[in-house]
Amino acid sequence: MTDNEWEGIELDTDNVYPIPKDTRGTRGSRYPWPIFEVGNSLFFTPDDDEDTSKRLKNRLDQSWRTHSKKQDPKWNFTSRISLEDDPKTKKERSGVRVWRIA
């Protein structure tokens, strides 16, 4: 870019426009990370037929990493894709188990 491209543009220098409040993440988490205690685990299954356990694991990992950073001392989780028996249907299903380890 050259300086000529910005010629004639005036910046607001009167500082009357406050920075808006950041509203990202104000609705809370989709997942129950705040109630986890060390040693707790929970099994998650994909939401629909188009979702896979690998995609679900990626979403869960990002979510618990974000939650962990906000804790003091920092919380640690781990997750694994696994096959587990569904107690209702007695069939094996693929999903992701997440453990809080610290």
URBEL-V137273 format. One line per field, one symbol per residue. phi: phi as a letter, one per 30 degrees, with the letter a starting at -180 (. if undefined). Layout:
phi: ???
//
This chain:
phi: .cdddcdjdcddcdhccdddddcdiddjddcdedcdcejdbbcccedbdddbddddddddedddddddddcbdddbbbbbdacbddddcicdbcabccccca
//
